[in-house]
Amino acid sequence: MHQELVIDVSEYETRVALYGDEILQEVHIERDGRYSLTGSIYRGCVNRVVPGIQAAFVEFGGDRPGFLHVRDVVPRAIGAIDSDRRRVDEHARNRSEEPLDIRSVLHEGQSLLVQVSKDPIAGKGARLTTNLTVAGRYLVLMPYNDRIGVSQRIREDAERERLRDLMDNFRHEMPSSCGYIVRTVAEGVPIEDLEDDVEFLERLWQQVTEKAKAVANGEVVYQELPLHTRAVRDLVNTKVKSIVVNDEDTLAQVKDFVTSYMPEYISGLTLTTDSKHQRHKLNEELEKALMRKAELPSGGYLLIENTESMCTVDVNTGRFVGSKNLEDTAFKTNMEAARVIAREVRVRNIGGLVVVDFIDMEEAVHRRDVIAAFERAFEGDPSRVQIGDFSEFGLVELSRKRTRKTLAEQMGDRCSRCDGEGIVRGLETTAFDLFRALHAAVEARVEDQSLKLRYLVRTSREVADRMVGQESARLEHLSTELECEICFEVEQDCGPGEFTLIELPDPQSQ
């Protein structure tokens, strides 16, 4: 697959799009004043310890306190800037003998280094961890962890063993006992490049520790790279043949980074002035990614529904009727859907639990082939993905690590009319609500009953037309029953299902 990285920079936002064979595979957006916090390290202060959920809330400089669970607490890290080192170290020595209790390592007012592992999402504060990491080109430094890990996407056992041995040797030569994770892009790179990355990360971490002791609580200690540079670091690999940038200043920054850390890609770096993102129809692709419906090549389609707890995907044959039988049609549609779902999940940045309702298949071999295709389709996804098998109800569950907002959350706002539920109150329901409101208003009136009652209803054009049209008979009956006059006034700002009932004075009483 020929891949291309397009960096589109404007004065109000930066967009990075990864294409594979000119098909959008992944997109990242950062807007002015709304940068991703994930990966940044802060000097935090414990605001509250909650034993009931084994967690603490930490003030770190965000809009609201971050959430730190006990599973994300590394005792070795707690004493980095806190004076109460003895108690932490004692528990660290005994951590294998008993479960870690949040009260034994954290207390209110305590200073500690925290890293954002998940951006604030859906009204929740940021997720924090003390298991800090700092990423380089080929390696990820873990200062409070002593293990060596190799990316699971490096498949060959010999290469994995080579990389692990090299990292063990490097670690023995360094004064600190840090751990490392070898990234996928390190596959096949010479020892000199890994050594340079180790030295760079060691120097960087030294700067971080020095700054952490100098800054106040709530201040940033280490900030992740800006989007355009971070995308080059994380997304560029041997499959990426070109990096296209539309801004000269941004191009200069990217060029400096590429020259220092990945010079083999300097030839593919180019400046464009012809709106590359428009040639690839990025705007149109983003609009499609905000829709519920996603088309399949054969004529089938997907219905993608996001809720707060999960995402559901329903696979439908649509116009595709196949040529043999129902089983063959279902199998071919599901195989297409597996590939498209993986792309849609990645483009939309859907995280958490995803439940897929594939079309029912009788053949066990077909179900195995669909799962295998599903797993292959997610192989290029940088986020960790776990895929289950078909359940007894024909559903497939997958879990994808969520670190930032979905594309819909970034580009959309919660509907003020339906509160993001995706539905609005129907006209018939609104009409019946209005009838009940009129009844209640008349029954609650305790003033002179001899006066003629008059009510003004301010509502939308759709509701007013419904009342004087389809509901006119009911309205006339209600007016006679309640002995009142009812009139309507169109309110332009009134949404579906909304109305205001106003009692007007009786003209005869004036």
C-alpha positions in Angstrom: 0.0 0.0 0.0 1.3 3.4 -1.0 0.8 5.8 1.8 0.9 9.6 1.9 0.8 12.0 4.9 -0.9 15.3 4.2 -0.4 18.2 6.7 -2.9 21.0 6.2 -2.2 24.1 8.4 -4.4 27.2 8.7 -4.5 30.0 11.2 -7.3 28.4 13.1 -6.6 24.6 12.9 -4.1 21.9 11.9 -5.3 18.8 10.1 -3.2 15.7 9.5 -4.5 13.0 7.1 -3.0 9.7 6.4 -3.9 8.2 3.0 -3.4 4.7 1.7 -3.8 4.3 -2.0 -5.5 7.7 -1.9 -8.1 6.4 0.6 -8.3 8.2 3.9 -7.1 5.9 6.7 -6.6 8.2 9.7 -7.2 11.9 10.5 -6.1 14.1 13.4 -7.3 17.6 14.1 -6.1 20.3 16.5 -7.7 23.6 16.9 -6.4 26.8 18.4 -6.7 26.6 22.2 -7.9 22.9 22.1 -4.7 20.9 21.9 -4.5 17.3 23.0 -3.2 16.8 26.5 -2.3 13.1 26.0 1.4 12.4 26.6 2.1 15.7 28.5 3.6 15.5 32.0 2.5 17.9 34.8 3.4 18.6 38.4 0.1 17.7 40.1 -1.3 18.0 43.5 -3.6 15.5 45.1 -7.0 17.1 45.6 -9.0 14.2 47.0 -8.4 10.6 47.8 -11.4 8.3 47.4 -10.8 4.8 49.0 -14.2 3.6 47.8 -13.1 3.5 44.2 -9.4 3.2 45.0 -8.6 6.4 43.2 -7.6 10.0 43.6 -8.4 13.3 42.0 -5.4 15.4 41.1 -5.2 19.1 40.2 -2.8 19.3 37.3 -3.7 22.5 35.5 -6.6 21.3 33.5 -10.1 22.6 33.5 -11.1 20.0 36.1 -9.1 17.6 38.3 -7.8 14.4 36.6 -8.6 10.9 37.6 -5.8 8.7 38.9 -6.7 5.1 39.7 -4.5 2.9 41.9 -3.7 0.6 39.0 -2.0 3.6 37.4 0.1 4.4 40.5 3.8 3.4 40.4 5.1 3.6 44.0 8.6 4.2 42.7 7.4 7.4 40.9 5.6 8.9 43.9 8.8 10.0 45.7 10.2 11.9 42.7 9.2 15.3 44.0 7.5 14.4 47.3 9.4 14.5 50.6 7.6 11.5 52.1 9.9 9.0 50.4 10.4 6.5 53.2 6.8 5.3 53.4 6.5 5.0 49.6 9.7 3.0 49.3 8.7 0.6 52.0 5.4 -0.1 50.3 7.2 -0.4 47.0 9.4 -3.2 48.4 6.3 -5.0 49.7 4.0 -4.4 46.7 4.2 -8.0 45.5 2.9 -9.3 48.9 -0.3 -7.3 49.1 -2.6 -5.3 46.8 -1.7 -1.6 46.6 -4.1 0.6 48.6 -4.6 4.2 47.4 -4.3 5.6 51.0 -0.9 4.0 51.5 0.7 5.9 48.7 -1.3 9.1 48.2 -2.7 11.8 50.5 -4.3 15.2 50.0 -1.9 18.0 49.3 0.8 15.7 48.0 2.8 16.7 44.9 3.6 14.2 42.2 4.4 13.9 38.6 1.4 12.8 36.4 1.0 12.1 32.7 -2.2 12.4 30.8 -3.1 9.1 29.3 -6.6 10.1 28.1 -7.9 13.5 27.1 -11.0 14.8 28.9 -13.9 13.1 27.1 -17.7 13.5 27.5 -17.6 15.7 30.6 -15.1 13.4 32.3 -11.8 14.8 33.5 -8.5 13.6 32.1 -7.2 10.1 32.9 -3.8 10.3 34.6 -1.0 7.9 35.4 2.3 8.0 37.3 3.8 5.3 35.0 5.4 8.0 32.9 6.7 7.5 29.3 8.6 9.7 26.9 8.5 8.8 23.2 11.4 9.0 20.8 11.6 7.9 17.2 12.3 4.3 17.8 11.9 3.9 21.5 9.7 4.8 24.4 11.5 5.5 27.7 9.8 4.3 30.9 11.8 6.0 33.8 9.9 4.2 36.6 9.7 0.8 35.0 12.7 -1.6 34.5 11.3 -3.9 31.8 12.1 -4.2 28.1 9.2 -4.5 25.7 9.0 -5.0 22.0 6.1 -3.9 19.8 3.7 -6.9 19.1 3.5 -5.7 15.5 7.1 -6.9 15.0 6.3 -10.5 14.1 9.6 -12.2 13.4 11.0 -13.9 16.5 14.7 -13.4 15.4 14.2 -9.6 15.0 12.4 -9.4 18.4 15.2 -11.2 20.1 17.8 -9.0 18.4 16.1 -5.8 19.6 15.6 -7.1 23.1 19.3 -8.1 23.4 20.4 -4.7 22.1 18.2 -2.9 24.6 19.4 -5.0 27.5 23.0 -4.1 26.6 22.2 -0.4 26.4 20.4 -0.4 29.7 23.4 -2.0 31.5 25.6 0.7 30.1 23.4 3.6 31.3 23.6 5.0 34.9 19.8 4.8 35.4 17.7 1.6 35.5 15.0 2.7 33.1 12.8 0.5 31.0 12.1 0.8 27.2 9.5 -0.2 24.7 10.8 -0.8 21.2 8.4 0.8 18.7 7.3 -0.9 15.4 9.4 1.5 13.3 12.5 0.1 14.9 12.2 -3.1 13.0 15.4 -3.6 11.0 17.1 -0.4 12.1 20.9 -0.5 12.8 22.3 -0.5 16.3 23.6 3.1 15.9 20.1 4.6 15.5 18.8 2.8 18.6 21.8 4.0 20.5 21.2 7.6 19.4 17.6 7.4 20.5 18.6 6.0 23.9 21.0 8.9 24.5 18.4 11.4 23.4 15.7 10.1 25.7 18.1 9.9 28.6 19.0 13.6 28.2 15.4 14.5 27.7 14.4 12.7 30.9 17.2 14.5 32.8 15.7 17.8 31.7 12.2 16.7 32.8 13.3 15.8 36.3 15.2 19.1 36.7 12.2 21.1 35.6 9.8 19.1 37.8 11.6 20.3 40.9 11.6 23.9 39.8 8.0 24.5 38.7 4.9 25.0 40.9 2.0 22.6 41.2 -0.3 22.6 38.2 2.4 23.6 35.7 3.5 21.6 32.7 6.8 19.8 33.0 7.0 18.1 29.6 4.7 18.9 26.6 4.1 16.5 23.8 5.2 17.6 20.3 2.8 19.7 18.2 0.5 17.7 16.0 2.4 18.1 12.7 5.7 16.9 14.3 4.0 14.2 16.4 2.2 12.8 13.4 5.5 12.5 11.5 7.1 10.7 14.4 4.2 8.3 15.0 2.7 7.7 11.5 5.6 7.8 9.1 7.1 4.3 8.2 8.5 2.5 5.2 5.0 2.5 3.6 4.8 6.3 3.6 6.3 7.6 0.3 5.6 11.3 0.7 4.9 13.9 3.3 3.0 16.9 1.9 2.8 20.2 3.8 0.9 23.4 2.7 2.7 25.9 5.0 6.3 27.0 4.7 6.9 27.6 8.5 5.4 24.2 9.3 7.5 22.6 6.6 10.6 24.1 8.1 9.8 22.6 11.5 9.0 19.2 10.0 12.2 19.3 8.0 14.3 20.0 11.0 12.7 17.1 12.8 13.0 14.7 9.9 16.7 15.8 9.3 17.5 15.0 13.0 15.6 11.8 13.6 14.6 10.2 10.3 16.8 11.6 7.4 15.9 8.7 5.1 12.5 10.4 4.6 13.8 13.9 3.7 13.4 13.2 0.0 9.7 12.6 0.3 9.0 15.9 2.1 7.4 18.5 -0.2 5.6 21.8 0.0 2.3 22.2 -1.9 0.4 25.3 -2.7 -2.5 23.6 -4.6 -4.6 22.6 -1.6 -3.6 19.0 -1.5 -6.3 18.2 1.0 -8.9 19.3 -1.4 -7.5 17.1 -4.2 -8.0 14.2 -1.9 -11.5 15.6 -1.0 -10.6 15.6 2.7 -13.5 17.8 3.5 -16.0 15.5 1.9 -14.4 12.5 3.6 -14.8 14.2 7.0 -18.5 14.9 6.3 -19.1 11.3 5.4 -17.3 10.3 8.7 -19.9 12.3 10.7 -22.9 10.4 9.1 -24.6 7.3 10.6 -24.5 5.5 7.3 -21.3 4.2 5.6 -21.6 2.6 2.2 -20.0 -0.7 1.2 -18.5 -1.2 -2.3 -21.1 -3.9 -3.3 -24.1 -1.8 -2.4 -24.5 -2.8 1.3 -24.1 -0.4 4.1 -23.3 0.1 7.7 -25.3 1.9 10.4 -22.9 3.3 13.0 -24.4 4.5 16.3 -22.3 6.0 19.1 -23.5 6.1 22.7 -21.8 7.1 25.9 -21.0 3.5 26.8 -20.4 1.9 23.4 -20.6 2.0 19.7 -22.8 -0.3 17.7 -22.4 -1.2 14.0 -25.2 -2.9 12.1 -24.2 -4.6 8.8 -26.9 -4.6 6.0 -26.9 -6.1 2.5 -28.8 -3.1 1.0 -28.9 -3.3 -2.8 -26.5 -6.2 -2.9 -28.4 -9.5 -3.5 -25.6 -11.7 -4.5 -25.7 -14.4 -7.2 -25.8 -17.8 -5.5 -27.7 -18.0 -2.2 -28.3 -16.1 1.1 -25.2 -17.7 2.8 -22.9 -16.5 0.0 -24.5 -13.0 0.0 -24.1 -12.7 3.8 -20.5 -13.9 3.6 -19.4 -11.5 0.9 -21.1 -8.6 2.6 -19.5 -9.4 5.9 -16.1 -9.7 4.4 -16.4 -6.2 2.9 -17.9 -4.9 6.1 -14.9 -6.2 8.1 -12.5 -4.0 6.1 -14.7 -1.0 6.0 -15.5 -1.1 9.7 -11.8 -1.1 10.6 -11.3 1.9 8.4 -14.3 3.7 9.7 -13.3 3.0 13.4 -9.9 4.4 12.7 -11.0 7.5 10.8 -13.8 8.3 13.3 -11.4 7.5 16.1 -14.0 5.4 17.9 -12.7 3.9 21.1 -13.9 1.8 24.0 -16.4 -1.1 23.3 -17.6 -1.6 19.7 -20.3 -4.2 19.1 -20.8 -5.4 15.5 -23.9 -7.1 14.3 -22.8 -9.0 11.2 -25.3 -10.7 8.9 -26.0 -14.2 10.2 -24.0 -17.0 8.6 -24.6 -20.7 9.0 -21.1 -21.9 7.9 -18.5 -22.0 10.7 -15.7 -21.6 8.1 -17.3 -18.3 6.9 -17.4 -17.0 10.5 -13.7 -17.8 11.0 -12.8 -16.1 7.7 -14.7 -13.0 8.7 -12.9 -12.8 12.1 -9.5 -13.4 10.3 -10.3 -10.6 7.8 -11.4 -8.3 10.7 -8.1 -8.9 12.5 -6.0 -8.2 9.4 -7.9 -5.0 8.7 -6.9 -3.7 12.1 -3.2 -4.6 11.8 -2.2 -1.0 10.8 -4.1 0.6 13.6 -1.7 2.4 16.0 -4.2 2.0 18.9 -4.4 -1.3 20.8 -7.4 -3.4 19.5 -8.7 -6.7 20.9 -11.3 -8.6 18.9 -13.5 -11.4 20.2 -15.2 -14.2 18.4 -18.9 -14.5 17.3 -21.1 -14.7 20.3 -24.1 -17.1 20.5 -26.2 -14.2 19.3 -24.1 -13.5 16.3 -22.4 -10.4 17.6 -18.7 -9.6 17.5 -17.2 -7.4 20.2 -14.0 -5.4 20.0 -12.2 -3.1 22.3 -10.0 -0.2 21.1 -7.9 2.0 23.3 -9.4 5.4 23.6 -7.0 8.3 24.2 -8.6 11.3 22.6 -12.1 12.5 21.5 -13.9 11.0 18.5 -14.0 12.9 15.3 -17.7 13.6 15.9 -16.9 15.1 19.4 -14.1 17.2 17.9 -16.1 18.5 14.9 -19.6 18.6 16.3 -21.6 20.1 19.2 -24.2 18.5 21.4 -27.6 19.3 20.0 -29.4 21.9 22.1 -32.8 20.7 21.0 -32.4 16.9 21.8 -29.4 17.0 24.1 -27.4 14.9 21.8 -29.9 12.0 21.7 -30.4 12.3 17.9 -34.2 12.7 18.1 -36.5 15.6 18.6 -40.0 15.7 20.1 -42.6 14.8 17.5 -45.3 17.2 16.3 -48.1 14.9 17.6 -46.5 14.6 21.0 -46.0 18.4 21.1 -49.7 18.9 20.3 -50.8 16.6 23.1 -48.5 18.3 25.5 -50.0 21.6 24.6 -53.5 20.3 25.1 -52.5 19.1 28.6 -50.9 22.5 29.3 -54.1 24.3 28.4 -56.2 22.0 30.7 -53.8 22.6 33.5 -53.8 26.4 33.0 -57.5 26.6 33.1 -57.9 24.3 36.1 -55.3 26.3 38.0 -57.0 29.6 37.4 -58.7 30.9 40.6 -59.5 34.4 39.5 -62.9 35.7 38.3 -64.4 32.9 36.2 -66.7 35.3 34.4 -63.9 36.7 32.4 -63.3 35.4 28.9 -60.1 33.3 28.9 -57.6 34.0 26.1 -54.3 32.2 25.5 -51.4 32.9 23.2 -49.2 30.0 22.2 -45.8 30.9 20.9 -44.2 28.0 19.1 -42.4 27.0 15.9 -43.9 27.2 12.4 -44.2 23.4 12.2 -46.2 23.2 15.5 -48.5 26.1 14.6 -49.3 24.6 11.2 -50.0 21.3 12.8 -52.4 22.8 15.3 -54.4 24.8 12.8 -54.4 22.1 10.3 -54.3 18.4 11.3 -55.2 19.1 14.9 -57.8 21.8 14.2 -60.8 19.6 15.1 -59.3 18.7 18.5 -58.3 22.3 19.0 -61.8 23.6 18.4 -63.3 21.0 20.7 -60.8 21.9 23.4 -61.6 25.6 23.0 -65.3 24.9 23.4 -64.8 22.6 26.4 -62.5 25.1 28.3 -64.5 28.1 27.1 -61.4 29.9 26.0 -59.9 31.5 22.9 -56.6 30.1 21.6 -54.3 31.8 19.1 -50.9 31.2 17.8 -47.7 33.2 17.2 -44.7 31.8 15.3 -41.5 32.2 17.2 -38.5 31.9 14.9 -36.1 30.7 17.6 -38.4 28.1 18.9 -37.3 24.6 18.3 -39.3 21.4 17.6 -41.3 20.4 20.6 -41.1 23.8 22.3 -43.9 26.2 23.1 -44.7 29.0 25.5 -48.3 29.5 26.8 -49.3 33.0 27.7 -52.6 34.1 29.3 -53.9 37.3 27.6 -56.1 39.9 29.3 -59.9 39.9 28.5 -60.6 42.9 26.3 -64.0 43.4 28.0 -62.3 43.9 31.4 -60.2 46.8 30.2 
